[in-house]
Amino acid sequence: MKIGIIVGSIRDGARRSESIAKWVLSATDGRTDAQFELIDLKAFDVPLLTSPVVPAAAGRQYESENVRRWSAAIDACDGYVFVTPEYNHSVPGAFKNAVDSLGSEWAGKPVGFVSFGADGGIRAVEHWRQIVANFHMVDVRAQVAFSMFFDVEGSTQEFAPLERRQGEIQGLLDQLVASVKLHAQSPA
């Protein structure tokens, strides 16, 4: 069982989503119930979706080599952790475009959310829950919501999660792994 931890921001410079995703990956140390892999959206340079063929009808035959690489990375996973910032009370555009650029790769797979923003990124996650429902993805209830006021060092603004976050991420991972196992057992 393989779970992809997706860095959902492509911004230049010091990306909090990258440091948060690495923290999520480090929280998997010692877990033997799944293999966890960091997938950095920025590394794929997914172009804007302009193809006349709807991705769900493309049969994984995409025009762009970058989208084909993205497709292979996503398709190789049985579930996901979306590490998502909140942009303007919603999801980041590049991440949404990357999700929209694929179809069956997402279908029916479980997903958990780790968010961040001024209010913990909770509005982004509420939007993601509606988006992933279109792919019949199962989103786990547990969520980790980092505050850019409480989960950073004061003077440096470096990512520094509150102590309780370790328990929260383990709860999310437990639910996600259980959901992936259940998904694998259900008839197609």
Order of alpha helices (4+ residues) and beta strands (2+ residues): beta-alpha-beta-alpha-beta-alpha-beta-alpha-beta-alpha
